[in-house]
Amino acid sequence: MIKRSIFITGTDTGVGKTFATCALATLFQERGVKVGVMKPFQCAGSDAFDLKNNLGLDDAMESINPYFASEPLSPHIAFRREKIKISIEYIKDCLARLQKKYDVVLVEGAGGLLVPIKERYLMIDLARDLDLDVVIVARLGLGTINHTLLTIEQARSRGLSVRGVIFNEPTLSKRKIPEKTNPLAIRKYGSVNILGTIPYFKDISRQKILKRLKGNIALDKIFQQEERLNTQKLVRDDKTYLWHPFTQMKDWLAQEPLVVEAARECYLKSTEGRWYIDGVSSLWVNVHGHCHPKINGAIARQAQKVAHSTLLGLANVPSIELARRLVAIAPKSLTKVFYSDSGSTAVEIAVKIAYQYWQNIGKKKKKMIVHFAHSYHGDTLGSVSVGGIDLFHKVYHDLIFQAVQWPTPFPSAFGAAKDFSRSFFISLRKLEQYLKKEHHRTAAVIVEPLVQGAAGMVVWPQGALKKLSDLCRAYDVLLIADEVATGFGRTGTMFACEQEKVCPDILCLAKGLTAGYLPLAATLTSERIYQGFLFDYKEQKTFFHGHTYTGNPLACAAALANLEIFAKEKTIQKLQPKIKFLTKELRSLKNLLHVGNIRQKGFMVGIDLVKDKARHLEYHWEEKMGVKVCARVRHYGVILRPLGNTIVLMPPLAISKQDLKKIIVATARAIRDVTEYASF
C-alpha cells in the first residue's frame, strides 16, 4: 500500500475529532493496514494517551504528542503561558518517523483550522507545512451546514485538498429533519465526499466500533479522490499539444519534463510528489512566495465583484487604486500609469509613447531610439527592435525597426571588474559625444537599470546609471527605465533607479508587479509626456494603443495586495540581511574549478561556468553546460534556469536563509557533478 497521511480537523472544538480519529484508525487496522496516529498539540486531557492505548500502539508519547500543555486553552495561549517554544521542524521530524513505520498516519489537529498555534501561525498552516490532505469532522445537527462549508472553503482557499467530511454525534439526540438532510446539503454545496456518520457511543471499545461502523464509513474515498496525477499521461499530452517558449522543442521531446501541480511559499511540487525550491522565482516573478493568503484572498474577493471590465471608455476601482499606489512609490518624476499585460508590451508602449511624444509637439526629427549592447527588453517586434542580444533578434532583422545599438563592454568570465568599469565609462563618454551631435534626432535612450538580466546578470558599474541620466537631461532625450526584471526589490530597493537617485521619464514594470500571480504590466510616464498627448479630438494625437485586458481588475487586485505586503511585512528591510548572507555564501562557489566570474546585485545573481580558469577558456554554447547543471541541480531539490553557460539565481524575496543555503549547496554539487565528475 502507498504510505499516506491525513490531517483530521473539525468545524470547532468538542466536535469529536479524537473519537473520529480512533474510529477511522480502528477500521483501517481491521483491514490489515498499519496505522499510526499523531496529535501534535494537546491542551489538557488525555486524548493522545487514549488513542495510543485504544489502538494498541507502542510509539513513545513524545512521537504521538510532541507538545502538551496542562491548561484547556487555545494552543497559542496555553503554550505561551507555560513558556513552551513550538518547533514546526520538530513536529515534521516526529511525523517523518511515524510515516516510515506505518502505511497510514492520522494527524489530529486542535480545534479548527483557524486556531492559532503561535504568533501568525494557524492550524491550517501546520496542515500545509506537513503537506497533508484534510478530513473534516462535523456535527450532525442544526448549524453544521454553515460551519462545515466555511471550513471546506477555508481549507481549499489555502490549497488544501479536502478528502471528505465525516459526521459525529458527540451527544445522544433524536435525529430530526436537519440530521437527515444536512449531509446531503454539504455534499451538494461543498462538492465533497461524505464519508459517513459516527453515532453516539456511550463508551468506546474496539468491538463496538467494528460492530456499529464496519461497512458504514467510506474509507476508500479518503484516498480515492484526487489520486496522484498520472505523470506519464501528462508528459505525453504536453509533448503532443504544447509548444514551450524559448525552447528548442526537439530537445524537449527527448527529455522527461518536470510537471508542477502545486506550490507553497518558495517551493514547487511536482506530480511525483517531490518539492523543489523555486530558485528563479518562476522566471523572476514570485516575490512573497506561492499561495500567499493575502493575495489569494484579494483575488477571490475581487472575483466576487467583477473579473474584468474594459478601460476603453470605462474605469474600474482596482486599476484606479493601483495607479495611485504606483505613483506614490515610483520615482517622483512619474505621475501617470498606462497598463498592459507583460514586460514586452510595457516596453512596446514606452517606445511608442516616446516616439509619438516628439511627433505630437512638433519635433518631427526626434525619431531614433538608443539602446545598449547585451540588453534585452522583450520579444514583441517593437521590444526586439531595441534589444541588444543578437541571438534573439537576428532572425527578425527584416521585420524590426531601425535603432541605435550603443556598444558597451561585456564583463569577462574570469574577473577583471576594474577593466570592465573603466571600459564602461569610456563608452558613456563616447555616447555623450554622439548625443552632442545627434540629440535633435534622438527620441529616447532605453536602459535596464543597474543589471542587464538576460545578458547573464551584467551589473553596471556604480555611477553609470546616474551618468546616463545626466546625459539625457543635458541633451533633452527621454530616459526609459525598463525595470521589468529589476523592479520590486530584486536589486535590494523597490526600484533599481532609487540606488542612484535617477528619475526616468518613462518606467516599465511587470514581472513582480503582481508577485507572480497574474499577467499585468504598467508603463509610468512623467507629467510632461502626458501633457504632450492632450489635444483637441480633431487633431488625432491620441495615444492609439490598448489591450483588451488593460487594467484587468483581478490582476490589479493582486498587485494591490502585493504592495500591501511589501509595506506591512517590511519586505525590503527584511531583504537586506538576506542579501548579505547570499553574498557571503556565494564566495564558496568561487573555489570551484569551473566557476569563473560571479555577479550579484541584491537577489540577482549570475554564475559563469568556464572550461579552464588558468587558460581563460570558456565553454562553447553548444556544450550546453548551463543546461546540464540546471538539469542536475533538480536531483538536489532545486529548480534553476541558465542563460547560456551562466547559472542564474533569483529566488523569491521571501526565501529564508536556510533555503538560500540549500540553493548554494545544491548548485555547488550540481556544478561539480557536471564539470568535474561528468558521470552520474
C-alpha positions, 0 to 999 in steps of 0.5 A: 500500500502507498504510505499516506497521511491525513490531517483530521480537523473539525468545524470547532472544538468538542466536535469529536475529532479524537473519537473520529480519529480512533474510529477511522484508525480502528477500521483501517487496522481491521483491514490489515493496514498499519496505522499510526496516529499523531496529535501534535498539540494537546491542551489538557486531557488525555486524548493522545494517551487514549488513542495510543492505548485504544489502538494498541500502539507502542510509539513513545508519547513524545512521537504521538504528542510532541507538545502538551500543555496542562491548561484547556486553552487555545494552543497559542495561549496555553503554550505561551503561558507555560513558556513552551517554544513550538518547533514546526521542524520538530513536529515534521521530524516526529511525523517523518518517523511515524510515516516510515513505520506505518502505511497510514498516519492520522494527524489530529489537529486542535480545534479548527483550522483557524486556531492559532498555534503561535504568533501568525501561525494557524492550524491550517498552516501546520496542515500545509507545512506537513503537506497533508490532505484534510478530513473534516469532522462535523456535527450532525445537527442544526448549524453544521451546514454553515460551519462545515462549508466555511471550513471546506472553503477555508481549507481549499482557499489555502490549497488544501485538498479536502478528502471528505467530511465525516459526521459525529454525534458527540451527544445522544439526540433524536435525529430530526429533519436537519440530521437527515438532510444536512449531509446531503446539503454539504455534499451538494454545496461543498462538492465533497465526499461524505464519508459517513456518520459516527453515532453516539457511543456511550463508551468506546471499545474496539468491538463496538466500533467494528460492530456499529461502523464496519461497512458504514464509513467510506474509507476508500474515498479518503484516498480515492479522490484526487489520486496522484496525477498520472505523470506519464499521461501528462508528459505525453499530452504536453509533448503532443499539444504544447509548444514551450517558449524559448525552447528548442522543442526537439530537445524537449521531446527527448527529455522527461519534463518536470510537471508542477501541480502545486506550490507553497511559499518558495517551493514547487511540487511536482506530480511525483510528489517531490518539492523543489525550491523555486530558485528563479522565482518562476522566471523572476516573478514570485516575490512573497512566495506561492499561495500567499493568503493575502493575495489569494484572498484579494483575488477571490474577493475581487472575483466576487465583484467583477473579473474584468471590465474594459478601460476603453471608455470605462474605469474600474476601482482596482486599476484606479487604486493601483495607479495611485499606489504606483505613483506614490512609490515610483520615482517622483518624476512619474505621475501617470500609469498606462497598463498592459499585460507583460514586460514586452508590451510595457516596453512596446508602449514606452517606445511608442509613447516616446516616439509619438511624444516628439511627433505630437509637439512638433519635433518631427526629427526626434525619431531614433531610439538608443539602446545598449549592447547585451540588453534585452527588453522583450520579444514583441517586434517593437521590444526586439527592435531595441534589444541588444542580444543578437541571438534573439533578434537576428532572425527578425532583422527584416521585420524590426525597426531601425535603432541605435545599438550603443556598444558597451563592454561585456564583463569577462568570465574570469574577473577583471571588474576594474577593466570592465568599469573603466571600459564602461565609462569610456563608452558613456563618454563616447555616447555623450559625444554622439548625443552632442551631435545627434540629440535633435534626432534622438527620441529616447535612450532605453536602459535596464537599470543597474543589471542587464538580466538576460545578458547573464546578470551584467551589473553596471558599474556604480555611477553609470546609471546616474551618468546616463541620466545626466546625459539625457537631461543635458541633451533633452532625450527621454530616459526609459527605465525598463525595470521589468526584471529589476523592479520590486526589490530584486536589486535590494530597493523597490526600484533599481533607479532609487540606488542612484537617485535617477528619475526616468521619464518613462518606467516599465514594470511587470514581472513582480508587479503582481508577485507572480500571480497574474499577467499585468504590466504598467508603463509610468510616464512623467507629467510632461509626456502626458501633457504632450498627448492632450489635444483637441479630438480633431487633431488625432494625437491620441495615444492609439494603443490598448489591450483588451485586458488593460487594467484587468481588475483581478490582476490589479487586485493582486498587485494591490495586495502585493504592495500591501505586503511589501509595506506591512511585512517590511519586505525590503528591510527584511531583504537586506540581511538576506542579501548579505548572507547570499553574498557571503555564501556565494564566495564558496562557489568561487573555489570551484574549478569551473566557476569563473566570474560571479555577479550579484546585485541584491537577489540577482545573481549570475554564475559563469561556468568556464572550461579552464580558469588558468587558460581563460577558456570558456565553454562553447554554447553548444556544450550546453553546460548551463543546461546540464547543471540546471538539469542536475541541480533538480536531483538536489531539490532545486529548480534553476534556469541558465542563460547560456553557460551562466547559472542564474539565481533569483529566488523569491524575496521571501526565501529564508536563509536556510533555503538560500543555503540549500540553493548554494549547496545544491548548485555547488554539487550540481556544478561539480557533478557536471564539470568535474565528475561528468558521470552520474 
